Amino acid sequence: MEQFRNIGIIGRMGSARVLETIRRLKRYLIGRHLHVILEDRIAEMLPGHNLQTSSRKLLGEVCDLVIVVGGDGSMLGAARALAQHNVPVLGINRGSLGFLTDILPEQLESQISEVLAGNYTVEQRFLLETEVRRNGAPIGQGDALNDVVLHPGKSTRMIEFELFIDGQFVYSLKADGLIIATPTGSTAYALSAGGPIMHPRLDAIVIVPMYPHTLSSRPIVVDADSELKVVISEDMSIYPLVSCDGQNHVTCAPGDTLHIQRKPQKLRLLHPLDHNFYTVCRDKLGWGSRLGQDNK
């Protein structure tokens, strides 16, 4: 069992509910005689906190555990910053869905107490790293816990591109874009585009075309160790964008290539012992309960 003594707190900006939960979390952790470190940006919203502060990047170096208060978007940002440090991360849900931040605010003290006592499960969630190259030279890069998306930006025109997997040509396609998602991201944008739901323990990547100009184009699931390359057609007249988790937008030009592979470092995501992926899907996606039963 890991000993969590130095605990960092990251919170979503601009939310009174998040600040209320952080104050409550801070009081609880201090009452347990733990060393609490606030991310510097959220610390500015809590005058008189009298705690150590740190940048998000440094939190991963000085903390034994980082608690994220917010929604799944907050967890995505934290994951990109903290995965390289191998620090465990726990989420308190103050968003809408909560696929990644699964502790309810009203159960904060009881569930945090269980985690501090060693009663938790650990999931290793892998990220994708991507690089955009022009004439062989990198012009932009980013990491993604959910997905890497090639899309037309403000344009309404289709993108034409070629897909290669492990150096083998797969297809050329005209579409509104392409989503390359991890199992974590399979319940996000990829799901909205018709992709499959993948269990978080799967070691796989899903490739989902967005409104392709052919009915035969379907999502493809490949091994997570695959190296993907997307070549943007030189005959294009628009400059599409590449986004990682909806952030880190890189503007591409005709002829640019997009290279995606699994990132070596993984996110260590903690859950309470009663965490169940299928229960989360039922709750968040509106799946039915068992026949003849009103409970889960």
ZADO-1210 file (C-alpha; in nm, 4 decimals, padded with zeros to 6 digits):
<atoms>
<atom x="00.0000" y="00.0000" z="00.0000" code="MET" pos="1"/>
<atom x="00.1293" y="00.3439" z="-00.0929" code="GLU" pos="2"/>
<atom x="00.1574" y="00.6070" z="00.1769" code="GLN" pos="3"/>
<atom x="-00.0026" y="00.9322" z="00.0646" code="PHE" pos="4"/>
<atom x="00.1520" y="01.2151" z="00.2673" code="ARG" pos="5"/>
<atom x="00.1971" y="01.4963" z="00.0157" code="ASN" pos="6"/>
<atom x="-00.1321" y="01.5544" z="-00.1633" code="ILE" pos="7"/>
<atom x="-00.1812" y="01.7990" z="-00.4482" code="GLY" pos="8"/>
<atom x="-00.5136" y="01.9554" z="-00.5442" code="ILE" pos="9"/>
<atom x="-00.6096" y="02.0663" z="-00.8954" code="ILE" pos="10"/>
<atom x="-00.9437" y="02.2348" z="-00.9626" code="GLY" pos="11"/>
<atom x="-01.1450" y="02.3588" z="-01.2564" code="ARG" pos="12"/>
<atom x="-01.1324" y="02.7364" z="-01.2841" code="MET" pos="13"/>
<atom x="-01.4395" y="02.9594" z="-01.2780" code="GLY" pos="14"/>
<atom x="-01.6701" y="02.7364" z="-01.0734" code="SER" pos="15"/>
<atom x="-01.8059" y="02.8275" z="-00.7310" code="ALA" pos="16"/>
<atom x="-01.9021" y="02.4631" z="-00.6726" code="ARG" pos="17"/>
<atom x="-01.5458" y="02.3515" z="-00.7379" code="VAL" pos="18"/>
<atom x="-01.4064" y="02.6086" z="-00.4943" code="LEU" pos="19"/>
<atom x="-01.6563" y="02.4993" z="-00.2299" code="GLU" pos="20"/>
<atom x="-01.5497" y="02.1362" z="-00.2702" code="THR" pos="21"/>
<atom x="-01.1793" y="02.2278" z="-00.2624" code="ILE" pos="22"/>
<atom x="-01.2259" y="02.4166" z="00.0643" code="ARG" pos="23"/>
<atom x="-01.3997" y="02.1137" z="00.2121" code="ARG" pos="24"/>
<atom x="-01.1325" y="01.8771" z="00.0793" code="LEU" pos="25"/>
<atom x="-00.8560" y="02.1014" z="00.2122" code="LYS" pos="26"/>
<atom x="-01.0076" y="02.1071" z="00.5614" code="ARG" pos="27"/>
<atom x="-01.0473" y="01.7310" z="00.5623" code="TYR" pos="28"/>
<atom x="-00.6899" y="01.6584" z="00.4502" code="LEU" pos="29"/>
<atom x="-00.5385" y="01.9064" z="00.6958" code="ILE" pos="30"/>
<atom x="-00.7482" y="01.7459" z="00.9689" code="GLY" pos="31"/>
<atom x="-00.5780" y="01.4186" z="00.8777" code="ARG" pos="32"/>
<atom x="-00.2387" y="01.5922" z="00.9285" code="HIS" pos="33"/>
<atom x="-00.1451" y="01.5598" z="00.5630" code="LEU" pos="34"/>
<atom x="00.0684" y="01.8034" z="00.3639" code="HIS" pos="35"/>
<atom x="-00.1586" y="01.9756" z="00.1097" code="VAL" pos="36"/>
<atom x="-00.0216" y="02.1517" z="-00.1996" code="ILE" pos="37"/>
<atom x="-00.2496" y="02.3658" z="-00.4171" code="LEU" pos="38"/>
<atom x="-00.2019" y="02.4180" z="-00.7873" code="GLU" pos="39"/>
<atom x="-00.0998" y="02.7824" z="-00.8171" code="ASP" pos="40"/>
<atom x="-00.3858" y="02.8833" z="-01.0476" code="ARG" pos="41"/>
<atom x="-00.6592" y="02.7570" z="-00.8150" code="ILE" pos="42"/>
<atom x="-00.4713" y="02.8934" z="-00.5113" code="ALA" pos="43"/>
<atom x="-00.5292" y="03.2464" z="-00.6457" code="GLU" pos="44"/>
<atom x="-00.9030" y="03.1856" z="-00.6029" code="MET" pos="45"/>
<atom x="-00.8574" y="03.0911" z="-00.2347" code="LEU" pos="46"/>
<atom x="-00.7122" y="03.3935" z="-00.0525" code="PRO" pos="47"/>
<atom x="-00.5734" y="03.3201" z="00.2928" code="GLY" pos="48"/>
<atom x="-00.5285" y="02.9467" z="00.2274" code="HIS" pos="49"/>
<atom x="-00.1811" y="02.9410" z="00.3943" code="ASN" pos="50"/>
<atom x="-00.0723" y="02.6369" z="00.1951" code="LEU" pos="51"/>
<atom x="00.2197" y="02.5543" z="-00.0293" code="GLN" pos="52"/>
<atom x="00.1487" y="02.6142" z="-00.3973" code="THR" pos="53"/>
<atom x="00.3014" y="02.4665" z="-00.7087" code="SER" pos="54"/>
<atom x="00.2657" y="02.4702" z="-01.0852" code="SER" pos="55"/>
<atom x="00.0743" y="02.1778" z="-01.2307" code="ARG" pos="56"/>
<atom x="00.3909" y="02.0380" z="-01.3831" code="LYS" pos="57"/>
<atom x="00.5791" y="02.0389" z="-01.0529" code="LEU" pos="58"/>
<atom x="00.2896" y="01.8816" z="-00.8617" code="LEU" pos="59"/>
<atom x="00.3792" y="01.5522" z="-01.0244" code="GLY" pos="60"/>
<atom x="00.7315" y="01.5740" z="-00.8858" code="GLU" pos="61"/>
<atom x="00.6510" y="01.6648" z="-00.5247" code="VAL" pos="62"/>
<atom x="00.3207" y="01.4837" z="-00.4556" code="CYS" pos="63"/>
<atom x="00.2374" y="01.1233" z="-00.3620" code="ASP" pos="64"/>
<atom x="-00.1214" y="01.1728" z="-00.4810" code="LEU" pos="65"/>
<atom x="-00.3025" y="01.4392" z="-00.6844" code="VAL" pos="66"/>
<atom x="-00.6771" y="01.4960" z="-00.6446" code="ILE" pos="67"/>
<atom x="-00.8600" y="01.6622" z="-00.9333" code="VAL" pos="68"/>
<atom x="-01.1831" y="01.8476" z="-00.8543" code="VAL" pos="69"/>
<atom x="-01.3917" y="01.9120" z="-01.1643" code="GLY" pos="70"/>
<atom x="-01.5187" y="01.7193" z="-01.4629" code="GLY" pos="71"/>
<atom x="-01.3627" y="01.4866" z="-01.7155" code="ASP" pos="72"/>
<atom x="-01.2094" y="01.7848" z="-01.8963" code="GLY" pos="73"/>
<atom x="-01.0206" y="01.8777" z="-01.5806" code="SER" pos="74"/>
<atom x="-00.8913" y="01.5221" z="-01.5546" code="MET" pos="75"/>
<atom x="-00.7790" y="01.5239" z="-01.9181" code="LEU" pos="76"/>
<atom x="-00.5685" y="01.8346" z="-01.8599" code="GLY" pos="77"/>
<atom x="-00.4224" y="01.6920" z="-01.5410" code="ALA" pos="78"/>
<atom x="-00.3425" y="01.3621" z="-01.7118" code="ALA" pos="79"/>
<atom x="-00.1419" y="01.5280" z="-01.9872" code="ARG" pos="80"/>
<atom x="00.0671" y="01.7119" z="-01.7268" code="ALA" pos="81"/>
<atom x="00.1066" y="01.4348" z="-01.4667" code="LEU" pos="82"/>
<atom x="00.1355" y="01.1064" z="-01.6592" code="ALA" pos="83"/>
<atom x="00.5105" y="01.1414" z="-01.7088" code="GLN" pos="84"/>
<atom x="00.5639" y="01.1536" z="-01.3300" code="HIS" pos="85"/>
<atom x="00.3786" y="00.8275" z="-01.2519" code="ASN" pos="86"/>
<atom x="00.1905" y="00.9994" z="-00.9688" code="VAL" pos="87"/>
<atom x="-00.1517" y="00.8457" z="-00.8886" code="PRO" pos="88"/>
<atom x="-00.4509" y="01.0677" z="-00.9642" code="VAL" pos="89"/>
<atom x="-00.7981" y="01.0644" z="-00.8088" code="LEU" pos="90"/>
<atom x="-01.1027" y="01.2560" z="-00.9328" code="GLY" pos="91"/>
<atom x="-01.3916" y="01.4249" z="-00.7493" code="ILE" pos="92"/>
<atom x="-01.6755" y="01.4877" z="-00.9926" code="ASN" pos="93"/>
<atom x="-01.7953" y="01.8449" z="-01.0242" code="ARG" pos="94"/>
<atom x="-01.8784" y="01.8145" z="-01.3938" code="GLY" pos="95"/>
<atom x="-02.1605" y="01.6584" z="-01.5928" code="SER" pos="96"/>
<atom x="-02.0543" y="01.3086" z="-01.7004" code="LEU" pos="97"/>
<atom x="-01.7813" y="01.1854" z="-01.4681" code="GLY" pos="98"/>
<atom x="-01.6360" y="00.8881" z="-01.6544" code="PHE" pos="99"/>
<atom x="-01.2947" y="00.9757" z="-01.5048" code="LEU" pos="100"/>
<atom x="-01.3867" y="01.1750" z="-01.1933" code="THR" pos="101"/>
<atom x="-01.6010" y="00.9287" z="-01.0038" code="ASP" pos="102"/>
<atom x="-01.6057" y="01.0373" z="-00.6364" code="ILE" pos="103"/>
<atom x="-01.9288" y="01.2223" z="-00.5532" code="LEU" pos="104"/>
<atom x="-01.8824" y="01.5488" z="-00.3579" code="PRO" pos="105"/>
<atom x="-02.1305" y="01.4418" z="-00.0887" code="GLU" pos="106"/>
<atom x="-01.9203" y="01.1287" z="-00.0268" code="GLN" pos="107"/>
<atom x="-01.5897" y="01.3134" z="-00.0231" code="LEU" pos="108"/>
<atom x="-01.4787" y="01.2377" z="00.3333" code="GLU" pos="109"/>
<atom x="-01.5840" y="00.8720" z="00.3386" code="SER" pos="110"/>
<atom x="-01.4377" y="00.7801" z="00.0012" code="GLN" pos="111"/>
<atom x="-01.1150" y="00.9772" z="00.0432" code="ILE" pos="112"/>
<atom x="-01.0747" y="00.8067" z="00.3807" code="SER" pos="113"/>
<atom x="-01.0989" y="00.4670" z="00.2114" code="GLU" pos="114"/>
<atom x="-00.8367" y="00.5649" z="-00.0465" code="VAL" pos="115"/>
<atom x="-00.6001" y="00.6918" z="00.2232" code="LEU" pos="116"/>
<atom x="-00.6471" y="00.3587" z="00.4033" code="ALA" pos="117"/>
<atom x="-00.5363" y="00.1728" z="00.0893" code="GLY" pos="118"/>
<atom x="-00.8808" y="00.0601" z="-00.0200" code="ASN" pos="119"/>
<atom x="-00.8769" y="00.1479" z="-00.3884" code="TYR" pos="120"/>
<atom x="-00.8122" y="00.0045" z="-00.7327" code="THR" pos="121"/>
<atom x="-00.5596" y="00.1341" z="-00.9858" code="VAL" pos="122"/>
<atom x="-00.6112" y="00.1612" z="-01.3611" code="GLU" pos="123"/>
<atom x="-00.3285" y="00.2253" z="-01.6032" code="GLN" pos="124"/>
<atom x="-00.4653" y="00.4504" z="-01.8792" code="ARG" pos="125"/>
<atom x="-00.2395" y="00.5072" z="-02.1784" code="PHE" pos="126"/>
<atom x="-00.2132" y="00.8318" z="-02.3747" code="LEU" pos="127"/>
<atom x="-00.1425" y="00.9041" z="-02.7379" code="LEU" pos="128"/>
<atom x="00.1386" y="01.1270" z="-02.8555" code="GLU" pos="129"/>
<atom x="00.1133" y="01.2931" z="-03.1927" code="THR" pos="130"/>
<atom x="00.3441" y="01.4951" z="-03.4145" code="GLU" pos="131"/>
<atom x="00.2626" y="01.6943" z="-03.7265" code="VAL" pos="132"/>
<atom x="00.5418" y="01.7058" z="-03.9839" code="ARG" pos="133"/>
<atom x="00.5896" y="01.9283" z="-04.2888" code="ARG" pos="134"/>
<atom x="00.8494" y="01.8172" z="-04.5417" code="ASN" pos="135"/>
<atom x="00.9760" y="01.5749" z="-04.2773" code="GLY" pos="136"/>
<atom x="01.0281" y="01.8406" z="-04.0070" code="ALA" pos="137"/>
<atom x="00.8035" y="01.8605" z="-03.6989" code="PRO" pos="138"/>
<atom x="00.5826" y="02.1707" z="-03.6768" code="ILE" pos="139"/>
<atom x="00.3643" y="02.0754" z="-03.3791" code="GLY" pos="140"/>
<atom x="00.2978" y="01.8030" z="-03.1250" code="GLN" pos="141"/>
<atom x="00.0624" y="01.7101" z="-02.8420" code="GLY" pos="142"/>
<atom x="-00.0524" y="01.4388" z="-02.6032" code="ASP" pos="143"/>
<atom x="-00.4051" y="01.3063" z="-02.5593" code="ALA" pos="144"/>
<atom x="-00.5732" y="01.0840" z="-02.3025" code="LEU" pos="145"/>
<atom x="-00.8981" y="01.0787" z="-02.5025" code="ASN" pos="146"/>
<atom x="-00.8347" y="01.1374" z="-02.8692" code="ASP" pos="147"/>
<atom x="-00.6442" y="01.2963" z="-03.1533" code="VAL" pos="148"/>
<atom x="-00.8825" y="01.4546" z="-03.4045" code="VAL" pos="149"/>
<atom x="-00.8181" y="01.5760" z="-03.7591" code="LEU" pos="150"/>
<atom x="-01.0967" y="01.8185" z="-03.8521" code="HIS" pos="151"/>
<atom x="-01.1622" y="02.1055" z="-04.0951" code="PRO" pos="152"/>
<atom x="-01.1888" y="02.3777" z="-03.8296" code="GLY" pos="153"/>
<atom x="-01.4248" y="02.6545" z="-03.9424" code="LYS" pos="154"/>
<atom x="-01.4436" y="02.5233" z="-04.2968" code="SER" pos="155"/>
<atom x="-01.7414" y="02.3142" z="-04.4094" code="THR" pos="156"/>
<atom x="-01.5437" y="02.1303" z="-04.6766" code="ARG" pos="157"/>
<atom x="-01.4324" y="01.7687" z="-04.6514" code="MET" pos="158"/>
<atom x="-01.0769" y="01.6595" z="-04.5837" code="ILE" pos="159"/>
<atom x="-00.9030" y="01.4126" z="-04.8137" code="GLU" pos="160"/>
<atom x="-00.6326" y="01.1981" z="-04.6580" code="PHE" pos="161"/>
<atom x="-00.4574" y="00.8608" z="-04.6585" code="GLU" pos="162"/>
<atom x="-00.4218" y="00.6318" z="-04.3589" code="LEU" pos="163"/>
<atom x="-00.1229" y="00.4052" z="-04.2932" code="PHE" pos="164"/>
<atom x="-00.0939" y="00.1598" z="-04.0008" code="ILE" pos="165"/>
<atom x="00.2524" y="00.0226" z="-03.9189" code="ASP" pos="166"/>
<atom x="00.3687" y="00.1387" z="-04.2604" code="GLY" pos="167"/>
<atom x="00.0907" y="-00.0435" z="-04.4468" code="GLN" pos="168"/>
<atom x="-00.1537" y="00.1518" z="-04.6599" code="PHE" pos="169"/>
<atom x="-00.5111" y="00.1167" z="-04.5316" code="VAL" pos="170"/>
<atom x="-00.7261" y="00.3560" z="-04.7374" code="TYR" pos="171"/>
<atom x="-00.7706" y="00.6998" z="-04.8821" code="SER" pos="172"/>
<atom x="-01.0821" y="00.8808" z="-04.7701" code="LEU" pos="173"/>
<atom x="-01.2860" y="01.1955" z="-04.8025" code="LYS" pos="174"/>
<atom x="-01.4557" y="01.2793" z="-04.4737" code="ALA" pos="175"/>
<atom x="-01.5338" y="01.5560" z="-04.2275" code="ASP" pos="176"/>
<atom x="-01.2390" y="01.4325" z="-04.0271" code="GLY" pos="177"/>
<atom x="-01.0822" y="01.1426" z="-03.8417" code="LEU" pos="178"/>
<atom x="-01.0881" y="01.0525" z="-03.4715" code="ILE" pos="179"/>
<atom x="-00.8107" y="00.8361" z="-03.3250" code="ILE" pos="180"/>
<atom x="-00.9104" y="00.7421" z="-02.9701" code="ALA" pos="181"/>
<atom x="-00.7873" y="00.5435" z="-02.6728" code="THR" pos="182"/>
<atom x="-01.0248" y="00.3193" z="-02.4739" code="PRO" pos="183"/>
<atom x="-01.0623" y="00.6141" z="-02.2361" code="THR" pos="184"/>
<atom x="-01.1744" y="00.8321" z="-02.5271" code="GLY" pos="185"/>
<atom x="-01.4062" y="00.5708" z="-02.6754" code="SER" pos="186"/>
<atom x="-01.6924" y="00.7054" z="-02.4612" code="THR" pos="187"/>
<atom x="-01.6285" y="01.0645" z="-02.5717" code="ALA" pos="188"/>
<atom x="-01.6182" y="01.2188" z="-02.9202" code="TYR" pos="189"/>
<atom x="-01.5545" y="00.8830" z="-03.0886" code="ALA" pos="190"/>
<atom x="-01.8793" y="00.7461" z="-02.9444" code="LEU" pos="191"/>
<atom x="-02.0750" y="01.0403" z="-03.0858" code="SER" pos="192"/>
<atom x="-01.9260" y="00.9649" z="-03.4283" code="ALA" pos="193"/>
<atom x="-02.0407" y="00.6010" z="-03.4198" code="GLY" pos="194"/>
<atom x="-01.7354" y="00.4340" z="-03.2682" code="GLY" pos="195"/>
<atom x="-01.7497" y="00.1359" z="-03.0295" code="PRO" pos="196"/>
<atom x="-01.7347" y="00.1519" z="-02.6510" code="ILE" pos="197"/>
<atom x="-01.4051" y="-00.0030" z="-02.5397" code="MET" pos="198"/>
<atom x="-01.3335" y="-00.1279" z="-02.1895" code="HIS" pos="199"/>
<atom x="-01.0564" y="00.0789" z="-02.0267" code="PRO" pos="200"/>
<atom x="-00.8387" y="-00.2301" z="-01.9791" code="ARG" pos="201"/>
<atom x="-00.8204" y="-00.2963" z="-02.3531" code="LEU" pos="202"/>
<atom x="-00.4806" y="-00.2405" z="-02.5122" code="ASP" pos="203"/>
<atom x="-00.6183" y="-00.0972" z="-02.8336" code="ALA" pos="204"/>
<atom x="-00.6797" y="00.2158" z="-03.0399" code="ILE" pos="205"/>
<atom x="-00.9958" y="00.2904" z="-03.2379" code="VAL" pos="206"/>
<atom x="-00.9933" y="00.4864" z="-03.5654" code="ILE" pos="207"/>
<atom x="-01.3282" y="00.6492" z="-03.6448" code="VAL" pos="208"/>
<atom x="-01.3994" y="00.8395" z="-03.9697" code="PRO" pos="209"/>
<atom x="-01.6302" y="01.1400" z="-03.9277" code="MET" pos="210"/>
<atom x="-01.9126" y="01.1393" z="-04.1825" code="TYR" pos="211"/>
<atom x="-01.7079" y="00.9630" z="-04.4532" code="PRO" pos="212"/>
<atom x="-01.8025" y="01.0053" z="-04.8181" code="HIS" pos="213"/>
<atom x="-01.8580" y="00.6292" z="-04.8536" code="THR" pos="214"/>
<atom x="-02.0914" y="00.3933" z="-04.6682" code="LEU" pos="215"/>
<atom x="-01.8235" y="00.1223" z="-04.6481" code="SER" pos="216"/>
<atom x="-01.5973" y="00.3220" z="-04.4148" code="SER" pos="217"/>
<atom x="-01.6279" y="00.1859" z="-04.0621" code="ARG" pos="218"/>
<atom x="-01.4360" y="00.2237" z="-03.7356" code="PRO" pos="219"/>
<atom x="-01.1210" y="00.0111" z="-03.7091" code="ILE" pos="220"/>
<atom x="-00.9786" y="-00.1200" z="-03.3812" code="VAL" pos="221"/>
<atom x="-00.6017" y="-00.1853" z="-03.3850" code="VAL" pos="222"/>
<atom x="-00.3340" y="-00.2865" z="-03.1364" code="ASP" pos="223"/>
<atom x="-00.2216" y="-00.0046" z="-02.9064" code="ALA" pos="224"/>
<atom x="00.1396" y="-00.0551" z="-03.0186" code="ASP" pos="225"/>
<atom x="00.0462" y="00.0373" z="-03.3756" code="SER" pos="226"/>
<atom x="00.2081" y="00.3382" z="-03.5374" code="GLU" pos="227"/>
<atom x="-00.0389" y="00.5455" z="-03.7345" code="LEU" pos="228"/>
<atom x="00.0317" y="00.7928" z="-04.0111" code="LYS" pos="229"/>
<atom x="-00.2224" y="01.0200" z="-04.1767" code="VAL" pos="230"/>
<atom x="-00.1173" y="01.1970" z="-04.4974" code="VAL" pos="231"/>
<atom x="-00.3201" y="01.5036" z="-04.5914" code="ILE" pos="232"/>
<atom x="-00.3806" y="01.5300" z="-04.9647" code="SER" pos="233"/>
<atom x="-00.1665" y="01.7818" z="-05.1492" code="GLU" pos="234"/>
<atom x="-00.4701" y="01.8723" z="-05.3615" code="ASP" pos="235"/>
<atom x="-00.6580" y="02.0213" z="-05.0664" code="MET" pos="236"/>
<atom x="-00.7540" y="02.3889" z="-05.0678" code="SER" pos="237"/>
<atom x="-00.8234" y="02.4119" z="-04.6924" code="ILE" pos="238"/>
<atom x="-00.5928" y="02.3957" z="-04.3927" code="TYR" pos="239"/>
<atom x="-00.7350" y="02.1419" z="-04.1447" code="PRO" pos="240"/>
<atom x="-00.6606" y="02.1337" z="-03.7730" code="LEU" pos="241"/>
<atom x="-00.5289" y="01.8624" z="-03.5436" code="VAL" pos="242"/>
<atom x="-00.6551" y="01.8711" z="-03.1842" code="SER" pos="243"/>
<atom x="-00.5488" y="01.6639" z="-02.8835" code="CYS" pos="244"/>
<atom x="-00.8301" y="01.6257" z="-02.6285" code="ASP" pos="245"/>
<atom x="-00.9848" y="01.9347" z="-02.7853" code="GLY" pos="246"/>
<atom x="-00.6689" y="02.1353" z="-02.7052" code="GLN" pos="247"/>
<atom x="-00.3248" y="02.2001" z="-02.8593" code="ASN" pos="248"/>
<atom x="-00.4608" y="02.2865" z="-03.2018" code="HIS" pos="249"/>
<atom x="-00.2066" y="02.2563" z="-03.4846" code="VAL" pos="250"/>
<atom x="-00.2887" y="02.4003" z="-03.8266" code="THR" pos="251"/>
<atom x="-00.1948" y="02.1621" z="-04.1070" code="CYS" pos="252"/>
<atom x="-00.1204" y="02.2361" z="-04.4713" code="ALA" pos="253"/>
<atom x="-00.1800" y="02.0166" z="-04.7764" code="PRO" pos="254"/>
<atom x="00.0857" y="01.7438" z="-04.7834" code="GLY" pos="255"/>
<atom x="00.1513" y="01.7460" z="-04.4078" code="ASP" pos="256"/>
<atom x="00.1690" y="01.4144" z="-04.2233" code="THR" pos="257"/>
<atom x="00.0287" y="01.3281" z="-03.8831" code="LEU" pos="258"/>
<atom x="00.2109" y="01.0611" z="-03.6776" code="HIS" pos="259"/>
<atom x="00.0351" y="00.9009" z="-03.3787" code="ILE" pos="260"/>
<atom x="00.1566" y="00.6364" z="-03.1372" code="GLN" pos="261"/>
<atom x="00.1130" y="00.5311" z="-02.7776" code="ARG" pos="262"/>
<atom x="00.2956" y="00.7425" z="-02.5208" code="LYS" pos="263"/>
<atom x="00.5401" y="00.5389" z="-02.3050" code="PRO" pos="264"/>
<atom x="00.4176" y="00.6894" z="-01.9752" code="GLN" pos="265"/>
<atom x="00.0697" y="00.6053" z="-01.8469" code="LYS" pos="266"/>
<atom x="-00.1787" y="00.7759" z="-01.6190" code="LEU" pos="267"/>
<atom x="-00.2279" y="00.5973" z="-01.2852" code="ARG" pos="268"/>
<atom x="-00.5975" y="00.6543" z="-01.2173" code="LEU" pos="269"/>
<atom x="-00.7354" y="00.5562" z="-00.8751" code="LEU" pos="270"/>
<atom x="-01.0942" y="00.4436" z="-00.8116" code="HIS" pos="271"/>
<atom x="-01.2903" y="00.3481" z="-00.4989" code="PRO" pos="272"/>
<atom x="-01.3231" y="-00.0285" z="-00.4528" code="LEU" pos="273"/>
<atom x="-01.6884" y="-00.0251" z="-00.5628" code="ASP" pos="274"/>
<atom x="-01.6045" y="00.1341" z="-00.8994" code="HIS" pos="275"/>
<atom x="-01.7619" y="-00.0580" z="-01.1896" code="ASN" pos="276"/>
<atom x="-01.7205" y="00.0470" z="-01.5532" code="PHE" pos="277"/>
<atom x="-02.0547" y="-00.0985" z="-01.6582" code="TYR" pos="278"/>
<atom x="-02.2361" y="00.0777" z="-01.3759" code="THR" pos="279"/>
<atom x="-02.0804" y="00.4028" z="-01.4937" code="VAL" pos="280"/>
<atom x="-02.2020" y="00.3328" z="-01.8482" code="CYS" pos="281"/>
<atom x="-02.5537" y="00.2603" z="-01.7225" code="ARG" pos="282"/>
<atom x="-02.5599" y="00.5814" z="-01.5211" code="ASP" pos="283"/>
<atom x="-02.4015" y="00.8112" z="-01.7790" code="LYS" pos="284"/>
<atom x="-02.5419" y="00.6648" z="-02.1013" code="LEU" pos="285"/>
<atom x="-02.8904" y="00.5775" z="-01.9798" code="GLY" pos="286"/>
<atom x="-02.8657" y="00.2003" z="-02.0166" code="TRP" pos="287"/>
<atom x="-03.1473" y="-00.0022" z="-01.8641" code="GLY" pos="288"/>
<atom x="-03.1314" y="-00.1818" z="-01.5278" code="SER" pos="289"/>
<atom x="-03.1890" y="-00.5552" z="-01.4916" code="ARG" pos="290"/>
<atom x="-03.5307" y="-00.6831" z="-01.5938" code="LEU" pos="291"/>
<atom x="-03.7835" y="-00.6675" z="-01.3131" code="GLY" pos="292"/>
<atom x="-03.5543" y="-00.4587" z="-01.0906" code="GLN" pos="293"/>
<atom x="-03.5569" y="-00.0883" z="-01.0176" code="ASP" pos="294"/>
<atom x="-03.2062" y="-00.0894" z="-00.8716" code="ASN" pos="295"/>
<atom x="-02.8759" y="-00.1347" z="-01.0525" code="LYS" pos="296"/>
</atoms>
